[in-house]
């Protein structure tokens, strides 16, 4: 399907208050991630992956922890995550929405 409407038919709750929708082609994947119930008391657990990631802050504000760096990000900001660099976020507003783009595909997103 080449068009994904803003309804929730093609998404799922992946953790309490965290909702993800994905779309992909053969070599690229986009995901929207919505966090509700913020702000977070603590950052989420750092993680890394071999995929390159570009993320757009569509709503809200957050701290991005990227390697040893900490960045304050707000609606309209972009950030880049190179392969295998530990990263995490801490939401600072009640709602945060990110648009993430990955290459190659996050195969684990297709199965969970």
Phi and psi restraints in degrees (range 20) as a CNS / XPLOR table:
assign (resid 1 and name C) (resid 2 and name N)
       (resid 2 and name CA) (resid 2 and name C) 1.0 -84.2 20.0 2
assign (resid 2 and name N) (resid 2 and name CA)
       (resid 2 and name C) (resid 3 and name N) 1.0 -8.8 20.0 2
assign (resid 2 and name C) (resid 3 and name N)
       (resid 3 and name CA) (resid 3 and name C) 1.0 -127.5 20.0 2
assign (resid 3 and name N) (resid 3 and name CA)
       (resid 3 and name C) (resid 4 and name N) 1.0 131.2 20.0 2
assign (resid 3 and name C) (resid 4 and name N)
       (resid 4 and name CA) (resid 4 and name C) 1.0 -120.2 20.0 2
assign (resid 4 and name N) (resid 4 and name CA)
       (resid 4 and name C) (resid 5 and name N) 1.0 114.4 20.0 2
assign (resid 4 and name C) (resid 5 and name N)
       (resid 5 and name CA) (resid 5 and name C) 1.0 -77.0 20.0 2
assign (resid 5 and name N) (resid 5 and name CA)
       (resid 5 and name C) (resid 6 and name N) 1.0 166.9 20.0 2
assign (resid 5 and name C) (resid 6 and name N)
       (resid 6 and name CA) (resid 6 and name C) 1.0 -78.0 20.0 2
assign (resid 6 and name N) (resid 6 and name CA)
       (resid 6 and name C) (resid 7 and name N) 1.0 2.2 20.0 2
assign (resid 6 and name C) (resid 7 and name N)
       (resid 7 and name CA) (resid 7 and name C) 1.0 -70.2 20.0 2
assign (resid 7 and name N) (resid 7 and name CA)
       (resid 7 and name C) (resid 8 and name N) 1.0 176.3 20.0 2
assign (resid 7 and name C) (resid 8 and name N)
       (resid 8 and name CA) (resid 8 and name C) 1.0 -99.2 20.0 2
assign (resid 8 and name N) (resid 8 and name CA)
       (resid 8 and name C) (resid 9 and name N) 1.0 15.7 20.0 2
assign (resid 8 and name C) (resid 9 and name N)
       (resid 9 and name CA) (resid 9 and name C) 1.0 -64.4 20.0 2
assign (resid 9 and name N) (resid 9 and name CA)
       (resid 9 and name C) (resid 10 and name N) 1.0 -28.7 20.0 2
assign (resid 9 and name C) (resid 10 and name N)
       (resid 10 and name CA) (resid 10 and name C) 1.0 -108.2 20.0 2
assign (resid 10 and name N) (resid 10 and name CA)
       (resid 10 and name C) (resid 11 and name N) 1.0 23.6 20.0 2
assign (resid 10 and name C) (resid 11 and name N)
       (resid 11 and name CA) (resid 11 and name C) 1.0 -131.3 20.0 2
assign (resid 11 and name N) (resid 11 and name CA)
       (resid 11 and name C) (resid 12 and name N) 1.0 179.4 20.0 2
assign (resid 11 and name C) (resid 12 and name N)
       (resid 12 and name CA) (resid 12 and name C) 1.0 -156.6 20.0 2
assign (resid 12 and name N) (resid 12 and name CA)
       (resid 12 and name C) (resid 13 and name N) 1.0 155.9 20.0 2
assign (resid 12 and name C) (resid 13 and name N)
       (resid 13 and name CA) (resid 13 and name C) 1.0 -80.6 20.0 2
assign (resid 13 and name N) (resid 13 and name CA)
       (resid 13 and name C) (resid 14 and name N) 1.0 121.2 20.0 2
assign (resid 13 and name C) (resid 14 and name N)
       (resid 14 and name CA) (resid 14 and name C) 1.0 -100.4 20.0 2
assign (resid 14 and name N) (resid 14 and name CA)
       (resid 14 and name C) (resid 15 and name N) 1.0 -13.1 20.0 2
assign (resid 14 and name C) (resid 15 and name N)
       (resid 15 and name CA) (resid 15 and name C) 1.0 -162.8 20.0 2
assign (resid 15 and name N) (resid 15 and name CA)
       (resid 15 and name C) (resid 16 and name N) 1.0 163.0 20.0 2
assign (resid 15 and name C) (resid 16 and name N)
       (resid 16 and name CA) (resid 16 and name C) 1.0 -55.7 20.0 2
assign (resid 16 and name N) (resid 16 and name CA)
       (resid 16 and name C) (resid 17 and name N) 1.0 120.9 20.0 2
assign (resid 16 and name C) (resid 17 and name N)
       (resid 17 and name CA) (resid 17 and name C) 1.0 77.4 20.0 2
assign (resid 17 and name N) (resid 17 and name CA)
       (resid 17 and name C) (resid 18 and name N) 1.0 10.5 20.0 2
assign (resid 17 and name C) (resid 18 and name N)
       (resid 18 and name CA) (resid 18 and name C) 1.0 -125.9 20.0 2
assign (resid 18 and name N) (resid 18 and name CA)
       (resid 18 and name C) (resid 19 and name N) 1.0 118.6 20.0 2
assign (resid 18 and name C) (resid 19 and name N)
       (resid 19 and name CA) (resid 19 and name C) 1.0 -121.2 20.0 2
assign (resid 19 and name N) (resid 19 and name CA)
       (resid 19 and name C) (resid 20 and name N) 1.0 131.4 20.0 2
assign (resid 19 and name C) (resid 20 and name N)
       (resid 20 and name CA) (resid 20 and name C) 1.0 -126.0 20.0 2
assign (resid 20 and name N) (resid 20 and name CA)
       (resid 20 and name C) (resid 21 and name N) 1.0 138.2 20.0 2
assign (resid 20 and name C) (resid 21 and name N)
       (resid 21 and name CA) (resid 21 and name C) 1.0 -124.5 20.0 2
assign (resid 21 and name N) (resid 21 and name CA)
       (resid 21 and name C) (resid 22 and name N) 1.0 140.5 20.0 2
assign (resid 21 and name C) (resid 22 and name N)
       (resid 22 and name CA) (resid 22 and name C) 1.0 -126.1 20.0 2
assign (resid 22 and name N) (resid 22 and name CA)
       (resid 22 and name C) (resid 23 and name N) 1.0 154.2 20.0 2
assign (resid 22 and name C) (resid 23 and name N)
       (resid 23 and name CA) (resid 23 and name C) 1.0 -144.8 20.0 2
assign (resid 23 and name N) (resid 23 and name CA)
       (resid 23 and name C) (resid 24 and name N) 1.0 145.5 20.0 2
assign (resid 23 and name C) (resid 24 and name N)
       (resid 24 and name CA) (resid 24 and name C) 1.0 -155.4 20.0 2
assign (resid 24 and name N) (resid 24 and name CA)
       (resid 24 and name C) (resid 25 and name N) 1.0 159.2 20.0 2
assign (resid 24 and name C) (resid 25 and name N)
       (resid 25 and name CA) (resid 25 and name C) 1.0 -113.4 20.0 2
assign (resid 25 and name N) (resid 25 and name CA)
       (resid 25 and name C) (resid 26 and name N) 1.0 -159.4 20.0 2
assign (resid 25 and name C) (resid 26 and name N)
       (resid 26 and name CA) (resid 26 and name C) 1.0 -66.7 20.0 2
assign (resid 26 and name N) (resid 26 and name CA)
       (resid 26 and name C) (resid 27 and name N) 1.0 -37.6 20.0 2
assign (resid 26 and name C) (resid 27 and name N)
       (resid 27 and name CA) (resid 27 and name C) 1.0 -123.7 20.0 2
assign (resid 27 and name N) (resid 27 and name CA)
       (resid 27 and name C) (resid 28 and name N) 1.0 2.4 20.0 2
assign (resid 27 and name C) (resid 28 and name N)
       (resid 28 and name CA) (resid 28 and name C) 1.0 -144.0 20.0 2
assign (resid 28 and name N) (resid 28 and name CA)
       (resid 28 and name C) (resid 29 and name N) 1.0 146.1 20.0 2
assign (resid 28 and name C) (resid 29 and name N)
       (resid 29 and name CA) (resid 29 and name C) 1.0 -134.2 20.0 2
assign (resid 29 and name N) (resid 29 and name CA)
       (resid 29 and name C) (resid 30 and name N) 1.0 140.2 20.0 2
assign (resid 29 and name C) (resid 30 and name N)
       (resid 30 and name CA) (resid 30 and name C) 1.0 -120.2 20.0 2
assign (resid 30 and name N) (resid 30 and name CA)
       (resid 30 and name C) (resid 31 and name N) 1.0 145.5 20.0 2
assign (resid 30 and name C) (resid 31 and name N)
       (resid 31 and name CA) (resid 31 and name C) 1.0 -141.6 20.0 2
assign (resid 31 and name N) (resid 31 and name CA)
       (resid 31 and name C) (resid 32 and name N) 1.0 141.6 20.0 2
assign (resid 31 and name C) (resid 32 and name N)
       (resid 32 and name CA) (resid 32 and name C) 1.0 -103.8 20.0 2
assign (resid 32 and name N) (resid 32 and name CA)
       (resid 32 and name C) (resid 33 and name N) 1.0 136.5 20.0 2
assign (resid 32 and name C) (resid 33 and name N)
       (resid 33 and name CA) (resid 33 and name C) 1.0 -125.3 20.0 2
assign (resid 33 and name N) (resid 33 and name CA)
       (resid 33 and name C) (resid 34 and name N) 1.0 122.3 20.0 2
assign (resid 33 and name C) (resid 34 and name N)
       (resid 34 and name CA) (resid 34 and name C) 1.0 -113.4 20.0 2
assign (resid 34 and name N) (resid 34 and name CA)
       (resid 34 and name C) (resid 35 and name N) 1.0 127.2 20.0 2
assign (resid 34 and name C) (resid 35 and name N)
       (resid 35 and name CA) (resid 35 and name C) 1.0 -109.2 20.0 2
assign (resid 35 and name N) (resid 35 and name CA)
       (resid 35 and name C) (resid 36 and name N) 1.0 129.2 20.0 2
assign (resid 35 and name C) (resid 36 and name N)
       (resid 36 and name CA) (resid 36 and name C) 1.0 -124.2 20.0 2
assign (resid 36 and name N) (resid 36 and name CA)
       (resid 36 and name C) (resid 37 and name N) 1.0 166.9 20.0 2
assign (resid 36 and name C) (resid 37 and name N)
       (resid 37 and name CA) (resid 37 and name C) 1.0 81.6 20.0 2
assign (resid 37 and name N) (resid 37 and name CA)
       (resid 37 and name C) (resid 38 and name N) 1.0 13.6 20.0 2
assign (resid 37 and name C) (resid 38 and name N)
       (resid 38 and name CA) (resid 38 and name C) 1.0 -78.9 20.0 2
assign (resid 38 and name N) (resid 38 and name CA)
       (resid 38 and name C) (resid 39 and name N) 1.0 -178.5 20.0 2
assign (resid 38 and name C) (resid 39 and name N)
       (resid 39 and name CA) (resid 39 and name C) 1.0 -75.5 20.0 2
assign (resid 39 and name N) (resid 39 and name CA)
       (resid 39 and name C) (resid 40 and name N) 1.0 156.1 20.0 2
assign (resid 39 and name C) (resid 40 and name N)
       (resid 40 and name CA) (resid 40 and name C) 1.0 -74.4 20.0 2
assign (resid 40 and name N) (resid 40 and name CA)
       (resid 40 and name C) (resid 41 and name N) 1.0 141.9 20.0 2
assign (resid 40 and name C) (resid 41 and name N)
       (resid 41 and name CA) (resid 41 and name C) 1.0 -70.7 20.0 2
assign (resid 41 and name N) (resid 41 and name CA)
       (resid 41 and name C) (resid 42 and name N) 1.0 -34.8 20.0 2
assign (resid 41 and name C) (resid 42 and name N)
       (resid 42 and name CA) (resid 42 and name C) 1.0 -136.2 20.0 2
assign (resid 42 and name N) (resid 42 and name CA)
       (resid 42 and name C) (resid 43 and name N) 1.0 157.7 20.0 2
assign (resid 42 and name C) (resid 43 and name N)
       (resid 43 and name CA) (resid 43 and name C) 1.0 -63.4 20.0 2
assign (resid 43 and name N) (resid 43 and name CA)
       (resid 43 and name C) (resid 44 and name N) 1.0 154.9 20.0 2
assign (resid 43 and name C) (resid 44 and name N)
       (resid 44 and name CA) (resid 44 and name C) 1.0 -69.6 20.0 2
assign (resid 44 and name N) (resid 44 and name CA)
       (resid 44 and name C) (resid 45 and name N) 1.0 169.7 20.0 2
assign (resid 44 and name C) (resid 45 and name N)
       (resid 45 and name CA) (resid 45 and name C) 1.0 -67.9 20.0 2
assign (resid 45 and name N) (resid 45 and name CA)
       (resid 45 and name C) (resid 46 and name N) 1.0 130.2 20.0 2
assign (resid 45 and name C) (resid 46 and name N)
       (resid 46 and name CA) (resid 46 and name C) 1.0 -59.7 20.0 2
assign (resid 46 and name N) (resid 46 and name CA)
       (resid 46 and name C) (resid 47 and name N) 1.0 145.0 20.0 2
assign (resid 46 and name C) (resid 47 and name N)
       (resid 47 and name CA) (resid 47 and name C) 1.0 -143.5 20.0 2
assign (resid 47 and name N) (resid 47 and name CA)
       (resid 47 and name C) (resid 48 and name N) 1.0 165.8 20.0 2
assign (resid 47 and name C) (resid 48 and name N)
       (resid 48 and name CA) (resid 48 and name C) 1.0 -144.7 20.0 2
assign (resid 48 and name N) (resid 48 and name CA)
       (resid 48 and name C) (resid 49 and name N) 1.0 162.7 20.0 2
assign (resid 48 and name C) (resid 49 and name N)
       (resid 49 and name CA) (resid 49 and name C) 1.0 -156.7 20.0 2
assign (resid 49 and name N) (resid 49 and name CA)
       (resid 49 and name C) (resid 50 and name N) 1.0 159.6 20.0 2
assign (resid 49 and name C) (resid 50 and name N)
       (resid 50 and name CA) (resid 50 and name C) 1.0 -74.8 20.0 2
assign (resid 50 and name N) (resid 50 and name CA)
       (resid 50 and name C) (resid 51 and name N) 1.0 -7.5 20.0 2
assign (resid 50 and name C) (resid 51 and name N)
       (resid 51 and name CA) (resid 51 and name C) 1.0 -79.7 20.0 2
assign (resid 51 and name N) (resid 51 and name CA)
       (resid 51 and name C) (resid 52 and name N) 1.0 143.6 20.0 2
assign (resid 51 and name C) (resid 52 and name N)
       (resid 52 and name CA) (resid 52 and name C) 1.0 -79.8 20.0 2
assign (resid 52 and name N) (resid 52 and name CA)
       (resid 52 and name C) (resid 53 and name N) 1.0 145.4 20.0 2
assign (resid 52 and name C) (resid 53 and name N)
       (resid 53 and name CA) (resid 53 and name C) 1.0 -136.4 20.0 2
assign (resid 53 and name N) (resid 53 and name CA)
       (resid 53 and name C) (resid 54 and name N) 1.0 135.8 20.0 2
assign (resid 53 and name C) (resid 54 and name N)
       (resid 54 and name CA) (resid 54 and name C) 1.0 -122.2 20.0 2
assign (resid 54 and name N) (resid 54 and name CA)
       (resid 54 and name C) (resid 55 and name N) 1.0 129.9 20.0 2
assign (resid 54 and name C) (resid 55 and name N)
       (resid 55 and name CA) (resid 55 and name C) 1.0 -128.7 20.0 2
assign (resid 55 and name N) (resid 55 and name CA)
       (resid 55 and name C) (resid 56 and name N) 1.0 142.2 20.0 2
assign (resid 55 and name C) (resid 56 and name N)
       (resid 56 and name CA) (resid 56 and name C) 1.0 -118.0 20.0 2
assign (resid 56 and name N) (resid 56 and name CA)
       (resid 56 and name C) (resid 57 and name N) 1.0 130.2 20.0 2
assign (resid 56 and name C) (resid 57 and name N)
       (resid 57 and name CA) (resid 57 and name C) 1.0 -84.9 20.0 2
assign (resid 57 and name N) (resid 57 and name CA)
       (resid 57 and name C) (resid 58 and name N) 1.0 103.5 20.0 2
assign (resid 57 and name C) (resid 58 and name N)
       (resid 58 and name CA) (resid 58 and name C) 1.0 -83.8 20.0 2
assign (resid 58 and name N) (resid 58 and name CA)
       (resid 58 and name C) (resid 59 and name N) 1.0 -25.6 20.0 2
assign (resid 58 and name C) (resid 59 and name N)
       (resid 59 and name CA) (resid 59 and name C) 1.0 -157.9 20.0 2
assign (resid 59 and name N) (resid 59 and name CA)
       (resid 59 and name C) (resid 60 and name N) 1.0 147.1 20.0 2
assign (resid 59 and name C) (resid 60 and name N)
       (resid 60 and name CA) (resid 60 and name C) 1.0 87.2 20.0 2
assign (resid 60 and name N) (resid 60 and name CA)
       (resid 60 and name C) (resid 61 and name N) 1.0 -169.8 20.0 2
assign (resid 60 and name C) (resid 61 and name N)
       (resid 61 and name CA) (resid 61 and name C) 1.0 -140.0 20.0 2
assign (resid 61 and name N) (resid 61 and name CA)
       (resid 61 and name C) (resid 62 and name N) 1.0 154.0 20.0 2
assign (resid 61 and name C) (resid 62 and name N)
       (resid 62 and name CA) (resid 62 and name C) 1.0 -160.4 20.0 2
assign (resid 62 and name N) (resid 62 and name CA)
       (resid 62 and name C) (resid 63 and name N) 1.0 163.4 20.0 2
assign (resid 62 and name C) (resid 63 and name N)
       (resid 63 and name CA) (resid 63 and name C) 1.0 -97.7 20.0 2
assign (resid 63 and name N) (resid 63 and name CA)
       (resid 63 and name C) (resid 64 and name N) 1.0 135.6 20.0 2
assign (resid 63 and name C) (resid 64 and name N)
       (resid 64 and name CA) (resid 64 and name C) 1.0 -105.5 20.0 2
assign (resid 64 and name N) (resid 64 and name CA)
       (resid 64 and name C) (resid 65 and name N) 1.0 127.5 20.0 2
assign (resid 64 and name C) (resid 65 and name N)
       (resid 65 and name CA) (resid 65 and name C) 1.0 -107.2 20.0 2
assign (resid 65 and name N) (resid 65 and name CA)
       (resid 65 and name C) (resid 66 and name N) 1.0 113.2 20.0 2
assign (resid 65 and name C) (resid 66 and name N)
       (resid 66 and name CA) (resid 66 and name C) 1.0 -126.4 20.0 2
assign (resid 66 and name N) (resid 66 and name CA)
       (resid 66 and name C) (resid 67 and name N) 1.0 106.4 20.0 2
assign (resid 66 and name C) (resid 67 and name N)
       (resid 67 and name CA) (resid 67 and name C) 1.0 61.5 20.0 2
assign (resid 67 and name N) (resid 67 and name CA)
       (resid 67 and name C) (resid 68 and name N) 1.0 -124.5 20.0 2
assign (resid 67 and name C) (resid 68 and name N)
       (resid 68 and name CA) (resid 68 and name C) 1.0 -94.4 20.0 2
assign (resid 68 and name N) (resid 68 and name CA)
       (resid 68 and name C) (resid 69 and name N) 1.0 1.3 20.0 2
assign (resid 68 and name C) (resid 69 and name N)
       (resid 69 and name CA) (resid 69 and name C) 1.0 -93.9 20.0 2
assign (resid 69 and name N) (resid 69 and name CA)
       (resid 69 and name C) (resid 70 and name N) 1.0 151.6 20.0 2
assign (resid 69 and name C) (resid 70 and name N)
       (resid 70 and name CA) (resid 70 and name C) 1.0 -127.8 20.0 2
assign (resid 70 and name N) (resid 70 and name CA)
       (resid 70 and name C) (resid 71 and name N) 1.0 128.6 20.0 2
assign (resid 70 and name C) (resid 71 and name N)
       (resid 71 and name CA) (resid 71 and name C) 1.0 -128.8 20.0 2
assign (resid 71 and name N) (resid 71 and name CA)
       (resid 71 and name C) (resid 72 and name N) 1.0 136.0 20.0 2
assign (resid 71 and name C) (resid 72 and name N)
       (resid 72 and name CA) (resid 72 and name C) 1.0 -86.8 20.0 2
assign (resid 72 and name N) (resid 72 and name CA)
       (resid 72 and name C) (resid 73 and name N) 1.0 122.1 20.0 2
assign (resid 72 and name C) (resid 73 and name N)
       (resid 73 and name CA) (resid 73 and name C) 1.0 -122.1 20.0 2
assign (resid 73 and name N) (resid 73 and name CA)
       (resid 73 and name C) (resid 74 and name N) 1.0 143.9 20.0 2
assign (resid 73 and name C) (resid 74 and name N)
       (resid 74 and name CA) (resid 74 and name C) 1.0 -131.9 20.0 2
assign (resid 74 and name N) (resid 74 and name CA)
       (resid 74 and name C) (resid 75 and name N) 1.0 170.5 20.0 2
assign (resid 74 and name C) (resid 75 and name N)
       (resid 75 and name CA) (resid 75 and name C) 1.0 -47.7 20.0 2
assign (resid 75 and name N) (resid 75 and name CA)
       (resid 75 and name C) (resid 76 and name N) 1.0 131.0 20.0 2
assign (resid 75 and name C) (resid 76 and name N)
       (resid 76 and name CA) (resid 76 and name C) 1.0 97.6 20.0 2
assign (resid 76 and name N) (resid 76 and name CA)
       (resid 76 and name C) (resid 77 and name N) 1.0 -12.2 20.0 2
assign (resid 76 and name C) (resid 77 and name N)
       (resid 77 and name CA) (resid 77 and name C) 1.0 -82.4 20.0 2
assign (resid 77 and name N) (resid 77 and name CA)
       (resid 77 and name C) (resid 78 and name N) 1.0 154.1 20.0 2
assign (resid 77 and name C) (resid 78 and name N)
       (resid 78 and name CA) (resid 78 and name C) 1.0 -118.9 20.0 2
assign (resid 78 and name N) (resid 78 and name CA)
       (resid 78 and name C) (resid 79 and name N) 1.0 150.7 20.0 2
assign (resid 78 and name C) (resid 79 and name N)
       (resid 79 and name CA) (resid 79 and name C) 1.0 -142.8 20.0 2
assign (resid 79 and name N) (resid 79 and name CA)
       (resid 79 and name C) (resid 80 and name N) 1.0 155.0 20.0 2
assign (resid 79 and name C) (resid 80 and name N)
       (resid 80 and name CA) (resid 80 and name C) 1.0 -117.2 20.0 2
assign (resid 80 and name N) (resid 80 and name CA)
       (resid 80 and name C) (resid 81 and name N) 1.0 138.8 20.0 2
assign (resid 80 and name C) (resid 81 and name N)
       (resid 81 and name CA) (resid 81 and name C) 1.0 -124.2 20.0 2
assign (resid 81 and name N) (resid 81 and name CA)
       (resid 81 and name C) (resid 82 and name N) 1.0 109.7 20.0 2
assign (resid 81 and name C) (resid 82 and name N)
       (resid 82 and name CA) (resid 82 and name C) 1.0 -68.4 20.0 2
assign (resid 82 and name N) (resid 82 and name CA)
       (resid 82 and name C) (resid 83 and name N) 1.0 163.5 20.0 2
assign (resid 82 and name C) (resid 83 and name N)
       (resid 83 and name CA) (resid 83 and name C) 1.0 -53.6 20.0 2
assign (resid 83 and name N) (resid 83 and name CA)
       (resid 83 and name C) (resid 84 and name N) 1.0 137.2 20.0 2
assign (resid 83 and name C) (resid 84 and name N)
       (resid 84 and name CA) (resid 84 and name C) 1.0 63.3 20.0 2
assign (resid 84 and name N) (resid 84 and name CA)
       (resid 84 and name C) (resid 85 and name N) 1.0 18.4 20.0 2
assign (resid 84 and name C) (resid 85 and name N)
       (resid 85 and name CA) (resid 85 and name C) 1.0 -94.9 20.0 2
assign (resid 85 and name N) (resid 85 and name CA)
       (resid 85 and name C) (resid 86 and name N) 1.0 122.7 20.0 2
assign (resid 85 and name C) (resid 86 and name N)
       (resid 86 and name CA) (resid 86 and name C) 1.0 -60.2 20.0 2
assign (resid 86 and name N) (resid 86 and name CA)
       (resid 86 and name C) (resid 87 and name N) 1.0 138.0 20.0 2
assign (resid 86 and name C) (resid 87 and name N)
       (resid 87 and name CA) (resid 87 and name C) 1.0 -153.3 20.0 2
assign (resid 87 and name N) (resid 87 and name CA)
       (resid 87 and name C) (resid 88 and name N) 1.0 157.7 20.0 2
assign (resid 87 and name C) (resid 88 and name N)
       (resid 88 and name CA) (resid 88 and name C) 1.0 -160.9 20.0 2
assign (resid 88 and name N) (resid 88 and name CA)
       (resid 88 and name C) (resid 89 and name N) 1.0 172.0 20.0 2
assign (resid 88 and name C) (resid 89 and name N)
       (resid 89 and name CA) (resid 89 and name C) 1.0 -132.1 20.0 2
assign (resid 89 and name N) (resid 89 and name CA)
       (resid 89 and name C) (resid 90 and name N) 1.0 162.9 20.0 2
assign (resid 89 and name C) (resid 90 and name N)
       (resid 90 and name CA) (resid 90 and name C) 1.0 -135.5 20.0 2
assign (resid 90 and name N) (resid 90 and name CA)
       (resid 90 and name C) (resid 91 and name N) 1.0 114.5 20.0 2
assign (resid 90 and name C) (resid 91 and name N)
       (resid 91 and name CA) (resid 91 and name C) 1.0 -70.1 20.0 2
assign (resid 91 and name N) (resid 91 and name CA)
       (resid 91 and name C) (resid 92 and name N) 1.0 143.0 20.0 2
assign (resid 91 and name C) (resid 92 and name N)
       (resid 92 and name CA) (resid 92 and name C) 1.0 -114.1 20.0 2
assign (resid 92 and name N) (resid 92 and name CA)
       (resid 92 and name C) (resid 93 and name N) 1.0 -7.5 20.0 2
assign (resid 92 and name C) (resid 93 and name N)
       (resid 93 and name CA) (resid 93 and name C) 1.0 -123.1 20.0 2
assign (resid 93 and name N) (resid 93 and name CA)
       (resid 93 and name C) (resid 94 and name N) 1.0 167.6 20.0 2
assign (resid 93 and name C) (resid 94 and name N)
       (resid 94 and name CA) (resid 94 and name C) 1.0 -61.0 20.0 2
assign (resid 94 and name N) (resid 94 and name CA)
       (resid 94 and name C) (resid 95 and name N) 1.0 -37.3 20.0 2
assign (resid 94 and name C) (resid 95 and name N)
       (resid 95 and name CA) (resid 95 and name C) 1.0 -130.3 20.0 2
assign (resid 95 and name N) (resid 95 and name CA)
       (resid 95 and name C) (resid 96 and name N) 1.0 137.1 20.0 2
assign (resid 95 and name C) (resid 96 and name N)
       (resid 96 and name CA) (resid 96 and name C) 1.0 -132.5 20.0 2
assign (resid 96 and name N) (resid 96 and name CA)
       (resid 96 and name C) (resid 97 and name N) 1.0 135.2 20.0 2
assign (resid 96 and name C) (resid 97 and name N)
       (resid 97 and name CA) (resid 97 and name C) 1.0 -127.4 20.0 2
assign (resid 97 and name N) (resid 97 and name CA)
       (resid 97 and name C) (resid 98 and name N) 1.0 125.8 20.0 2
assign (resid 97 and name C) (resid 98 and name N)
       (resid 98 and name CA) (resid 98 and name C) 1.0 -114.4 20.0 2
assign (resid 98 and name N) (resid 98 and name CA)
       (resid 98 and name C) (resid 99 and name N) 1.0 146.2 20.0 2
assign (resid 98 and name C) (resid 99 and name N)
       (resid 99 and name CA) (resid 99 and name C) 1.0 -113.7 20.0 2
assign (resid 99 and name N) (resid 99 and name CA)
       (resid 99 and name C) (resid 100 and name N) 1.0 113.0 20.0 2
assign (resid 99 and name C) (resid 100 and name N)
       (resid 100 and name CA) (resid 100 and name C) 1.0 -106.7 20.0 2
assign (resid 100 and name N) (resid 100 and name CA)
       (resid 100 and name C) (resid 101 and name N) 1.0 141.2 20.0 2
assign (resid 100 and name C) (resid 101 and name N)
       (resid 101 and name CA) (resid 101 and name C) 1.0 -124.6 20.0 2
assign (resid 101 and name N) (resid 101 and name CA)
       (resid 101 and name C) (resid 102 and name N) 1.0 132.2 20.0 2
assign (resid 101 and name C) (resid 102 and name N)
       (resid 102 and name CA) (resid 102 and name C) 1.0 -127.1 20.0 2
assign (resid 102 and name N) (resid 102 and name CA)
       (resid 102 and name C) (resid 103 and name N) 1.0 145.8 20.0 2
assign (resid 102 and name C) (resid 103 and name N)
       (resid 103 and name CA) (resid 103 and name C) 1.0 -144.6 20.0 2
assign (resid 103 and name N) (resid 103 and name CA)
       (resid 103 and name C) (resid 104 and name N) 1.0 135.8 20.0 2
assign (resid 103 and name C) (resid 104 and name N)
       (resid 104 and name CA) (resid 104 and name C) 1.0 -66.9 20.0 2
assign (resid 104 and name N) (resid 104 and name CA)
       (resid 104 and name C) (resid 105 and name N) 1.0 -175.0 20.0 2
assign (resid 104 and name C) (resid 105 and name N)
       (resid 105 and name CA) (resid 105 and name C) 1.0 -59.1 20.0 2
assign (resid 105 and name N) (resid 105 and name CA)
       (resid 105 and name C) (resid 106 and name N) 1.0 144.2 20.0 2
assign (resid 105 and name C) (resid 106 and name N)
       (resid 106 and name CA) (resid 106 and name C) 1.0 -84.4 20.0 2
assign (resid 106 and name N) (resid 106 and name CA)
       (resid 106 and name C) (resid 107 and name N) 1.0 88.8 20.0 2
assign (resid 106 and name C) (resid 107 and name N)
       (resid 107 and name CA) (resid 107 and name C) 1.0 -55.5 20.0 2
assign (resid 107 and name N) (resid 107 and name CA)
       (resid 107 and name C) (resid 108 and name N) 1.0 -34.8 20.0 2
assign (resid 107 and name C) (resid 108 and name N)
       (resid 108 and name CA) (resid 108 and name C) 1.0 -65.4 20.0 2
assign (resid 108 and name N) (resid 108 and name CA)
       (resid 108 and name C) (resid 109 and name N) 1.0 -25.1 20.0 2
assign (resid 108 and name C) (resid 109 and name N)
       (resid 109 and name CA) (resid 109 and name C) 1.0 -69.0 20.0 2
assign (resid 109 and name N) (resid 109 and name CA)
       (resid 109 and name C) (resid 110 and name N) 1.0 -25.7 20.0 2
assign (resid 109 and name C) (resid 110 and name N)
       (resid 110 and name CA) (resid 110 and name C) 1.0 -76.9 20.0 2
assign (resid 110 and name N) (resid 110 and name CA)
       (resid 110 and name C) (resid 111 and name N) 1.0 -18.9 20.0 2
assign (resid 110 and name C) (resid 111 and name N)
       (resid 111 and name CA) (resid 111 and name C) 1.0 -108.1 20.0 2
assign (resid 111 and name N) (resid 111 and name CA)
       (resid 111 and name C) (resid 112 and name N) 1.0 -12.9 20.0 2
